[in-house]
């Protein structure tokens, strides 16, 4: 994801971010560090 963002491929980076979040919610992997800041309204 970071590589895509570094190459200004923001749509691809956003798609990858969204897929990571989807997989996390499916597999209860919220503790995994994706390097992506949580949403402002995220609850911990």
mmCIF file of the N, C-alpha and C atoms, coordinates in Angstrom:
data_MODEL
# 
_entry.id   MODEL 
# 
loop_
_atom_site.group_PDB 
_atom_site.id 
_atom_site.type_symbol 
_atom_site.label_atom_id 
_atom_site.label_alt_id 
_atom_site.label_comp_id 
_atom_site.label_asym_id 
_atom_site.label_entity_id 
_atom_site.label_seq_id 
_atom_site.pdbx_PDB_ins_code 
_atom_site.Cartn_x 
_atom_site.Cartn_y 
_atom_site.Cartn_z 
_atom_site.occupancy 
_atom_site.B_iso_or_equiv 
_atom_site.pdbx_formal_charge 
_atom_site.auth_seq_id 
_atom_site.auth_comp_id 
_atom_site.auth_asym_id 
_atom_site.auth_atom_id 
_atom_site.pdbx_PDB_model_num 
ATOM 1   N N  . UNK A 1 1  ? 0.833   -1.181  0.000  1.00 0.00 ? 1  UNK A N  1 
ATOM 2   C CA . UNK A 1 1  ? 0.000   0.000   0.000  1.00 0.00 ? 1  UNK A CA 1 
ATOM 3   C C  . UNK A 1 1  ? 0.879   1.246   0.000  1.00 0.00 ? 1  UNK A C  1 
ATOM 4   N N  . UNK A 1 2  ? 1.890   1.264   0.861  1.00 0.00 ? 2  UNK A N  1 
ATOM 5   C CA . UNK A 1 2  ? 2.768   2.429   0.945  1.00 0.00 ? 2  UNK A CA 1 
ATOM 6   C C  . UNK A 1 2  ? 3.486   2.656   -0.380 1.00 0.00 ? 2  UNK A C  1 
ATOM 7   N N  . UNK A 1 3  ? 3.896   1.588   -1.029 1.00 0.00 ? 3  UNK A N  1 
ATOM 8   C CA . UNK A 1 3  ? 4.579   1.717   -2.317 1.00 0.00 ? 3  UNK A CA 1 
ATOM 9   C C  . UNK A 1 3  ? 3.657   2.359   -3.353 1.00 0.00 ? 3  UNK A C  1 
ATOM 10  N N  . UNK A 1 4  ? 2.399   1.949   -3.367 1.00 0.00 ? 4  UNK A N  1 
ATOM 11  C CA . UNK A 1 4  ? 1.442   2.538   -4.304 1.00 0.00 ? 4  UNK A CA 1 
ATOM 12  C C  . UNK A 1 4  ? 1.266   4.023   -4.019 1.00 0.00 ? 4  UNK A C  1 
ATOM 13  N N  . UNK A 1 5  ? 1.169   4.392   -2.746 1.00 0.00 ? 5  UNK A N  1 
ATOM 14  C CA . UNK A 1 5  ? 1.020   5.803   -2.378 1.00 0.00 ? 5  UNK A CA 1 
ATOM 15  C C  . UNK A 1 5  ? 2.268   6.596   -2.759 1.00 0.00 ? 5  UNK A C  1 
ATOM 16  N N  . UNK A 1 6  ? 3.437   5.994   -2.519 1.00 0.00 ? 6  UNK A N  1 
ATOM 17  C CA . UNK A 1 6  ? 4.685   6.675   -2.871 1.00 0.00 ? 6  UNK A CA 1 
ATOM 18  C C  . UNK A 1 6  ? 4.766   6.949   -4.369 1.00 0.00 ? 6  UNK A C  1 
ATOM 19  N N  . UNK A 1 7  ? 4.163   6.085   -5.158 1.00 0.00 ? 7  UNK A N  1 
ATOM 20  C CA . UNK A 1 7  ? 4.172   6.250   -6.614 1.00 0.00 ? 7  UNK A CA 1 
ATOM 21  C C  . UNK A 1 7  ? 2.970   7.050   -7.103 1.00 0.00 ? 7  UNK A C  1 
ATOM 22  N N  . UNK A 1 8  ? 2.294   7.733   -6.192 1.00 0.00 ? 8  UNK A N  1 
ATOM 23  C CA . UNK A 1 8  ? 1.142   8.575   -6.482 1.00 0.00 ? 8  UNK A CA 1 
ATOM 24  C C  . UNK A 1 8  ? -0.027  7.778   -7.060 1.00 0.00 ? 8  UNK A C  1 
ATOM 25  N N  . UNK A 1 9  ? -0.098  6.506   -6.718 1.00 0.00 ? 9  UNK A N  1 
ATOM 26  C CA . UNK A 1 9  ? -1.212  5.663   -7.148 1.00 0.00 ? 9  UNK A CA 1 
ATOM 27  C C  . UNK A 1 9  ? -2.220  5.625   -5.998 1.00 0.00 ? 9  UNK A C  1 
ATOM 28  N N  . UNK A 1 10 ? -2.851  6.779   -5.757 1.00 0.00 ? 10 UNK A N  1 
ATOM 29  C CA . UNK A 1 10 ? -3.693  6.936   -4.584 1.00 0.00 ? 10 UNK A CA 1 
ATOM 30  C C  . UNK A 1 10 ? -4.936  6.063   -4.628 1.00 0.00 ? 10 UNK A C  1 
ATOM 31  N N  . UNK A 1 11 ? -5.515  5.877   -5.804 1.00 0.00 ? 11 UNK A N  1 
ATOM 32  C CA . UNK A 1 11 ? -6.699  5.022   -5.893 1.00 0.00 ? 11 UNK A CA 1 
ATOM 33  C C  . UNK A 1 11 ? -6.343  3.582   -5.535 1.00 0.00 ? 11 UNK A C  1 
ATOM 34  N N  . UNK A 1 12 ? -5.216  3.105   -6.045 1.00 0.00 ? 12 UNK A N  1 
ATOM 35  C CA . UNK A 1 12 ? -4.771  1.756   -5.724 1.00 0.00 ? 12 UNK A CA 1 
ATOM 36  C C  . UNK A 1 12 ? -4.472  1.643   -4.237 1.00 0.00 ? 12 UNK A C  1 
ATOM 37  N N  . UNK A 1 13 ? -3.795  2.644   -3.677 1.00 0.00 ? 13 UNK A N  1 
ATOM 38  C CA . UNK A 1 13 ? -3.474  2.624   -2.248 1.00 0.00 ? 13 UNK A CA 1 
ATOM 39  C C  . UNK A 1 13 ? -4.754  2.591   -1.416 1.00 0.00 ? 13 UNK A C  1 
ATOM 40  N N  . UNK A 1 14 ? -5.760  3.370   -1.808 1.00 0.00 ? 14 UNK A N  1 
ATOM 41  C CA . UNK A 1 14 ? -7.031  3.377   -1.077 1.00 0.00 ? 14 UNK A CA 1 
ATOM 42  C C  . UNK A 1 14 ? -7.734  2.028   -1.194 1.00 0.00 ? 14 UNK A C  1 
ATOM 43  N N  . UNK A 1 15 ? -7.689  1.421   -2.378 1.00 0.00 ? 15 UNK A N  1 
ATOM 44  C CA . UNK A 1 15 ? -8.294  0.094   -2.559 1.00 0.00 ? 15 UNK A CA 1 
ATOM 45  C C  . UNK A 1 15 ? -7.612  -0.942  -1.676 1.00 0.00 ? 15 UNK A C  1 
ATOM 46  N N  . UNK A 1 16 ? -6.289  -0.881  -1.609 1.00 0.00 ? 16 UNK A N  1 
ATOM 47  C CA . UNK A 1 16 ? -5.542  -1.816  -0.773 1.00 0.00 ? 16 UNK A CA 1 
ATOM 48  C C  . UNK A 1 16 ? -5.881  -1.588  0.692  1.00 0.00 ? 16 UNK A C  1 
ATOM 49  N N  . UNK A 1 17 ? -5.930  -0.324  1.124  1.00 0.00 ? 17 UNK A N  1 
ATOM 50  C CA . UNK A 1 17 ? -6.298  0.005   2.501  1.00 0.00 ? 17 UNK A CA 1 
ATOM 51  C C  . UNK A 1 17 ? -7.671  -0.545  2.851  1.00 0.00 ? 17 UNK A C  1 
ATOM 52  N N  . UNK A 1 18 ? -8.616  -0.345  1.952  1.00 0.00 ? 18 UNK A N  1 
ATOM 53  C CA . UNK A 1 18 ? -9.973  -0.817  2.203  1.00 0.00 ? 18 UNK A CA 1 
ATOM 54  C C  . UNK A 1 18 ? -10.031 -2.338  2.288  1.00 0.00 ? 18 UNK A C  1 
ATOM 55  N N  . UNK A 1 19 ? -9.277  -3.007  1.447  1.00 0.00 ? 19 UNK A N  1 
ATOM 56  C CA . UNK A 1 19 ? -9.246  -4.484  1.479  1.00 0.00 ? 19 UNK A CA 1 
ATOM 57  C C  . UNK A 1 19 ? -8.617  -4.979  2.772  1.00 0.00 ? 19 UNK A C  1 
ATOM 58  N N  . UNK A 1 20 ? -7.559  -4.319  3.231  1.00 0.00 ? 20 UNK A N  1 
ATOM 59  C CA . UNK A 1 20 ? -6.932  -4.684  4.504  1.00 0.00 ? 20 UNK A CA 1 
ATOM 60  C C  . UNK A 1 20 ? -7.941  -4.551  5.631  1.00 0.00 ? 20 UNK A C  1 
ATOM 61  N N  . UNK A 1 21 ? -8.659  -3.453  5.652  1.00 0.00 ? 21 UNK A N  1 
ATOM 62  C CA . UNK A 1 21 ? -9.664  -3.238  6.709  1.00 0.00 ? 21 UNK A CA 1 
ATOM 63  C C  . UNK A 1 21 ? -10.778 -4.277  6.635  1.00 0.00 ? 21 UNK A C  1 
ATOM 64  N N  . UNK A 1 22 ? -11.182 -4.628  5.417  1.00 0.00 ? 22 UNK A N  1 
ATOM 65  C CA . UNK A 1 22 ? -12.218 -5.648  5.245  1.00 0.00 ? 22 UNK A CA 1 
ATOM 66  C C  . UNK A 1 22 ? -11.742 -6.994  5.787  1.00 0.00 ? 22 UNK A C  1 
ATOM 67  N N  . UNK A 1 23 ? -10.516 -7.356  5.458  1.00 0.00 ? 23 UNK A N  1 
ATOM 68  C CA . UNK A 1 23 ? -9.961  -8.618  5.946  1.00 0.00 ? 23 UNK A CA 1 
ATOM 69  C C  . UNK A 1 23 ? -9.808  -8.600  7.461  1.00 0.00 ? 23 UNK A C  1 
ATOM 70  N N  . UNK A 1 24 ? -9.399  -7.455  8.005  1.00 0.00 ? 24 UNK A N  1 
ATOM 71  C CA . UNK A 1 24 ? -9.267  -7.355  9.452  1.00 0.00 ? 24 UNK A CA 1 
ATOM 72  C C  . UNK A 1 24 ? -10.605 -7.594  10.131 1.00 0.00 ? 24 UNK A C  1 
ATOM 73  N N  . UNK A 1 25 ? -11.650 -6.993  9.614  1.00 0.00 ? 25 UNK A N  1 
ATOM 74  C CA . UNK A 1 25 ? -12.958 -7.159  10.252 1.00 0.00 ? 25 UNK A CA 1 
ATOM 75  C C  . UNK A 1 25 ? -13.474 -8.578  10.081 1.00 0.00 ? 25 UNK A C  1 
ATOM 76  N N  . UNK A 1 26 ? -13.191 -9.207  8.957  1.00 0.00 ? 26 UNK A N  1 
ATOM 77  C CA . UNK A 1 26 ? -13.605 -10.586 8.724  1.00 0.00 ? 26 UNK A CA 1 
ATOM 78  C C  . UNK A 1 26 ? -12.888 -11.556 9.651  1.00 0.00 ? 26 UNK A C  1 
ATOM 79  N N  . UNK A 1 27 ? -11.649 -11.259 9.972  1.00 0.00 ? 27 UNK A N  1 
ATOM 80  C CA . UNK A 1 27 ? -10.812 -12.183 10.736 1.00 0.00 ? 27 UNK A CA 1 
ATOM 81  C C  . UNK A 1 27 ? -10.445 -11.662 12.114 1.00 0.00 ? 27 UNK A C  1 
ATOM 82  N N  . UNK A 1 28 ? -11.108 -10.570 12.530 1.00 0.00 ? 28 UNK A N  1 
ATOM 83  C CA . UNK A 1 28 ? -10.870 -9.983  13.848 1.00 0.00 ? 28 UNK A CA 1 
ATOM 84  C C  . UNK A 1 28 ? -9.387  -9.736  14.092 1.00 0.00 ? 28 UNK A C  1 
ATOM 85  N N  . UNK A 1 29 ? -8.762  -9.042  13.159 1.00 0.00 ? 29 UNK A N  1 
ATOM 86  C CA . UNK A 1 29 ? -7.327  -8.778  13.235 1.00 0.00 ? 29 UNK A CA 1 
ATOM 87  C C  . UNK A 1 29 ? -7.048  -7.312  13.537 1.00 0.00 ? 29 UNK A C  1 
ATOM 88  N N  . UNK A 1 30 ? -7.887  -6.696  14.340 1.00 0.00 ? 30 UNK A N  1 
ATOM 89  C CA . UNK A 1 30 ? -7.733  -5.278  14.612 1.00 0.00 ? 30 UNK A CA 1 
ATOM 90  C C  . UNK A 1 30 ? -6.391  -4.911  15.229 1.00 0.00 ? 30 UNK A C  1 
ATOM 91  N N  . UNK A 1 31 ? -5.721  -5.863  15.850 1.00 0.00 ? 31 UNK A N  1 
ATOM 92  C CA . UNK A 1 31 ? -4.453  -5.571  16.509 1.00 0.00 ? 31 UNK A CA 1 
ATOM 93  C C  . UNK A 1 31 ? -3.285  -5.524  15.521 1.00 0.00 ? 31 UNK A C  1 
ATOM 94  N N  . UNK A 1 32 ? -3.505  -5.914  14.270 1.00 0.00 ? 32 UNK A N  1 
ATOM 95  C CA . UNK A 1 32 ? -2.436  -5.919  13.279 1.00 0.00 ? 32 UNK A CA 1 
ATOM 96  C C  . UNK A 1 32 ? -2.123  -4.490  12.869 1.00 0.00 ? 32 UNK A C  1 
ATOM 97  N N  . UNK A 1 33 ? -0.836  -4.141  12.859 1.00 0.00 ? 33 UNK A N  1 
ATOM 98  C CA . UNK A 1 33 ? -0.415  -2.804  12.465 1.00 0.00 ? 33 UNK A CA 1 
ATOM 99  C C  . UNK A 1 33 ? -0.275  -2.760  10.953 1.00 0.00 ? 33 UNK A C  1 
ATOM 100 N N  . UNK A 1 34 ? -1.162  -2.019  10.288 1.00 0.00 ? 34 UNK A N  1 
ATOM 101 C CA . UNK A 1 34 ? -1.121  -1.905  8.837  1.00 0.00 ? 34 UNK A CA 1 
ATOM 102 C C  . UNK A 1 34 ? -0.337  -0.686  8.384  1.00 0.00 ? 34 UNK A C  1 
ATOM 103 N N  . UNK A 1 35 ? 0.062   0.150   9.335  1.00 0.00 ? 35 UNK A N  1 
ATOM 104 C CA . UNK A 1 35 ? 0.743   1.379   8.975  1.00 0.00 ? 35 UNK A CA 1 
ATOM 105 C C  . UNK A 1 35 ? -0.218  2.456   8.526  1.00 0.00 ? 35 UNK A C  1 
ATOM 106 N N  . UNK A 1 36 ? -1.513  2.203   8.688  1.00 0.00 ? 36 UNK A N  1 
ATOM 107 C CA . UNK A 1 36 ? -2.550  3.162   8.293  1.00 0.00 ? 36 UNK A CA 1 
ATOM 108 C C  . UNK A 1 36 ? -3.187  3.715   9.561  1.00 0.00 ? 36 UNK A C  1 
ATOM 109 N N  . UNK A 1 37 ? -3.249  5.018   9.651  1.00 0.00 ? 37 UNK A N  1 
ATOM 110 C CA . UNK A 1 37 ? -3.864  5.642   10.812 1.00 0.00 ? 37 UNK A CA 1 
ATOM 111 C C  . UNK A 1 37 ? -5.350  5.292   10.866 1.00 0.00 ? 37 UNK A C  1 
ATOM 112 N N  . UNK A 1 38 ? -5.881  5.061   12.054 1.00 0.00 ? 38 UNK A N  1 
ATOM 113 C CA . UNK A 1 38 ? -7.314  4.756   12.171 1.00 0.00 ? 38 UNK A CA 1 
ATOM 114 C C  . UNK A 1 38 ? -8.166  5.958   11.803 1.00 0.00 ? 38 UNK A C  1 
ATOM 115 N N  . UNK A 1 39 ? -9.396  5.696   11.453 1.00 0.00 ? 39 UNK A N  1 
ATOM 116 C CA . UNK A 1 39 ? -10.333 6.776   11.156 1.00 0.00 ? 39 UNK A CA 1 
ATOM 117 C C  . UNK A 1 39 ? -10.488 7.653   12.392 1.00 0.00 ? 39 UNK A C  1 
ATOM 118 N N  . UNK A 1 40 ? -10.827 8.901   12.203 1.00 0.00 ? 40 UNK A N  1 
ATOM 119 C CA . UNK A 1 40 ? -10.975 9.832   13.322 1.00 0.00 ? 40 UNK A CA 1 
ATOM 120 C C  . UNK A 1 40 ? -12.038 9.383   14.306 1.00 0.00 ? 40 UNK A C  1 
ATOM 121 N N  . UNK A 1 41 ? -13.073 8.708   13.836 1.00 0.00 ? 41 UNK A N  1 
ATOM 122 C CA . UNK A 1 41 ? -14.153 8.285   14.717 1.00 0.00 ? 41 UNK A CA 1 
ATOM 123 C C  . UNK A 1 41 ? -14.023 6.840   15.176 1.00 0.00 ? 41 UNK A C  1 
ATOM 124 N N  . UNK A 1 42 ? -12.852 6.246   14.951 1.00 0.00 ? 42 UNK A N  1 
ATOM 125 C CA . UNK A 1 42 ? -12.640 4.848   15.349 1.00 0.00 ? 42 UNK A CA 1 
ATOM 126 C C  . UNK A 1 42 ? -12.656 4.713   16.871 1.00 0.00 ? 42 UNK A C  1 
ATOM 127 N N  . UNK A 1 43 ? -13.267 3.641   17.336 1.00 0.00 ? 43 UNK A N  1 
ATOM 128 C CA . UNK A 1 43 ? -13.302 3.358   18.760 1.00 0.00 ? 43 UNK A CA 1 
ATOM 129 C C  . UNK A 1 43 ? -12.272 2.296   19.093 1.00 0.00 ? 43 UNK A C  1 
ATOM 130 N N  . UNK A 1 44 ? -11.635 2.473   20.229 1.00 0.00 ? 44 UNK A N  1 
ATOM 131 C CA . UNK A 1 44 ? -10.624 1.494   20.652 1.00 0.00 ? 44 UNK A CA 1 
ATOM 132 C C  . UNK A 1 44 ? -11.114 0.713   21.810 1.00 0.00 ? 44 UNK A C  1 
# 
